[in-house]
Amino acid sequence: MCKEILRKQLISLRKDSYVEQNLSFTKFESILKQFNSKKNLNIGGYYPINSEIECLEILEKLEEKKYKISLPIIKNKNNMDFYEWSFREPLKVSRIGIPEPRAKKKVFPDILIIPIVGFDKKKFRLGYGGGFYDRYINKIHNIKKIFTIGFAFAFQEVKTIPINQFDQKLDLILTNDGIIK
């Protein structure tokens, strides 16, 4: 099945099946243990839209534990960069309708939390089709090591995600049912 058809089906399924549900902070914290709980880690998140699984509660708990948080700002030509953000700071709505930080300090996250439309056991993800995250992961890999974690509902798993040479494999996926390594 081609990406476009699969994407439409999965977005429709997510909207029809959406229940506000938070991922386990305890499971996320267990993932962080491999980084020796360095508090100076910058964790890049996202602001959930279109029935994406909730991640703000995890980001807020991380900030309370003194981790640095960042969110993306969409740039031209389907590019994005991450900027420091705190829950004490207001967000602005971007030209494409996504809340984002008021640009201050550009950062390169150590851990990147990525929203998912669909995924498979090989840890390939399907997004909205703009290539924002694939481009960003490719760019940052040339600057530093980054650990990528997809956030999804378990029902978003499919047998195989069609991939091309630009698609980036994730390091792991956290769902409401557990961790896919």
C-alpha positions as CSV (number, residue, x, y, z in Angstrom):
1,M,0.0,0.0,0.0
2,C,1.3,3.5,-0.8
3,K,2.2,6.0,1.9
4,E,-0.6,8.4,1.0
5,I,-3.4,5.9,1.3
6,L,-2.0,4.3,4.4
7,R,-1.6,7.8,6.0
8,K,-5.2,8.7,5.3
9,Q,-6.4,5.4,6.7
10,L,-4.3,5.8,9.9
11,I,-5.3,9.4,10.5
12,S,-8.9,8.5,10.1
13,L,-8.5,5.5,12.5
14,R,-6.7,7.7,15.0
15,K,-9.5,10.3,14.9
16,D,-12.2,7.6,15.3
17,S,-10.3,5.8,18.0
18,Y,-8.9,8.7,20.0
19,V,-9.3,8.7,23.7
20,E,-7.3,11.2,25.7
21,Q,-4.6,9.0,27.1
22,N,-1.3,9.8,28.6
23,L,1.8,7.6,28.2
24,S,3.5,6.3,31.3
25,F,6.0,8.7,32.8
26,T,7.5,5.8,34.6
27,K,8.2,4.0,31.3
28,F,9.6,7.1,29.8
29,E,11.8,7.6,32.9
30,S,13.1,4.1,32.5
31,I,14.3,5.0,29.0
32,L,16.1,8.0,30.5
33,K,18.1,5.8,32.8
34,Q,20.4,4.8,30.0
35,F,21.5,8.4,29.8
36,N,22.6,8.2,33.5
37,S,19.9,10.7,34.4
38,K,21.9,13.7,33.2
39,K,19.7,16.7,34.1
40,N,21.3,18.9,31.5
41,L,19.8,16.8,28.7
42,N,17.6,18.7,26.3
43,I,14.5,16.9,25.4
44,G,12.7,18.0,22.2
45,G,9.0,17.4,22.3
46,Y,6.0,18.4,20.2
47,Y,2.6,20.1,20.9
48,P,0.0,17.4,20.1
49,I,-2.5,18.2,17.3
50,N,-5.0,16.2,15.2
51,S,-5.6,13.5,17.9
52,E,-1.9,12.8,18.4
53,I,-1.1,11.0,21.7
54,E,-0.5,13.3,24.6
55,C,3.1,14.2,25.5
56,L,2.7,17.5,27.4
57,E,2.3,15.8,30.8
58,I,5.6,14.0,30.3
59,L,7.3,17.2,29.2
60,E,5.9,19.0,32.2
61,K,7.2,16.4,34.6
62,L,10.6,16.4,32.9
63,E,10.8,20.2,33.4
64,E,9.8,19.8,37.1
65,K,12.8,17.4,37.3
66,K,15.0,20.1,35.8
67,Y,15.4,18.7,32.3
68,K,15.5,21.3,29.5
69,I,12.6,21.2,27.2
70,S,12.4,22.4,23.6
71,L,9.7,22.5,20.9
72,P,10.0,22.8,17.1
73,I,9.5,26.0,15.1
74,I,8.6,25.3,11.4
75,K,10.8,27.0,8.9
76,N,10.6,27.4,5.1
77,K,10.9,24.5,2.8
78,N,9.6,21.9,5.3
79,N,12.5,22.5,7.7
80,M,12.3,23.0,11.4
81,D,14.5,23.8,14.3
82,F,14.1,23.3,18.1
83,Y,14.0,26.2,20.6
84,E,14.1,26.1,24.4
85,W,10.7,26.4,26.0
86,S,9.3,26.3,29.5
87,F,5.7,25.7,30.6
88,R,6.0,29.2,32.2
89,E,6.3,30.8,28.8
90,P,3.4,31.5,26.3
91,L,3.3,29.8,23.0
92,K,2.3,31.4,19.7
93,V,0.3,29.7,16.9
94,S,2.4,29.2,13.8
95,R,1.3,29.9,10.2
96,I,0.2,26.3,9.9
97,G,-1.8,26.3,13.2
98,I,0.7,24.5,15.5
99,P,1.6,26.1,18.9
100,E,5.3,26.8,19.0
101,P,7.7,28.8,21.3
102,R,8.5,32.4,20.7
103,A,12.0,31.9,19.2
104,K,14.7,32.6,21.7
105,K,17.5,30.1,22.0
106,K,17.9,27.5,19.3
107,V,19.0,24.1,20.7
108,F,19.9,20.7,19.4
109,P,18.0,18.1,21.6
110,D,19.8,15.1,23.0
111,I,16.5,13.2,23.0
112,L,13.8,13.8,20.4
113,I,10.2,12.8,21.0
114,I,8.4,12.4,17.7
115,P,4.6,12.2,16.9
116,I,3.6,9.2,14.8
117,V,0.8,8.6,12.3
118,G,1.8,4.9,11.9
119,F,4.7,2.7,12.7
120,D,6.0,-0.9,12.3
121,K,8.1,-3.3,14.5
122,K,11.2,-2.2,12.6
123,K,10.7,1.3,14.2
124,F,10.0,3.1,10.9
125,R,7.3,5.7,11.2
126,L,4.8,7.3,9.0
127,G,4.2,11.1,9.5
128,Y,2.1,13.6,7.8
129,G,4.2,13.5,4.6
130,G,6.2,16.8,4.8
131,G,9.4,15.1,5.8
132,F,10.0,17.6,8.7
133,Y,11.3,15.1,11.2
134,D,13.2,13.0,8.7
135,R,15.0,16.1,7.5
136,Y,15.7,17.3,11.0
137,I,17.0,13.9,12.2
138,N,19.3,13.7,9.2
139,K,20.6,17.3,9.8
140,I,21.2,16.8,13.5
141,H,23.0,13.5,13.0
142,N,25.6,15.6,11.2
143,I,26.0,17.8,14.3
144,K,25.6,15.4,17.3
145,K,24.3,12.0,18.5
146,I,20.5,12.1,19.1
147,F,18.2,9.5,20.5
148,T,14.8,9.3,18.8
149,I,11.6,8.1,20.5
150,G,8.3,7.9,18.7
151,F,5.1,8.4,20.7
152,A,2.0,6.6,19.5
153,F,-1.1,4.7,20.4
154,A,-0.6,0.9,20.1
155,F,-3.4,0.7,17.5
156,Q,-1.3,2.8,15.1
157,E,1.0,-0.2,14.5
158,V,0.9,-1.7,11.0
159,K,2.7,-4.7,9.6
160,T,5.1,-2.7,7.3
161,I,5.6,1.0,6.7
162,P,6.6,1.7,3.1
163,I,10.0,3.5,3.2
164,N,12.4,5.4,0.9
165,Q,16.0,6.5,1.2
166,F,14.9,9.6,3.2
167,D,13.0,7.8,6.0
168,Q,14.8,7.7,9.3
169,K,14.4,4.7,11.6
170,L,13.6,5.6,15.3
171,D,15.6,4.3,18.2
172,L,12.5,3.2,20.0
173,I,8.7,3.7,20.1
174,L,6.7,4.3,23.3
175,T,3.0,3.4,23.1
176,N,0.2,3.1,25.7
177,D,0.9,-0.6,25.7
178,G,4.7,-0.5,26.2
179,I,8.1,0.1,24.6
180,I,9.1,-1.2,21.2
181,K,12.9,-1.6,21.1
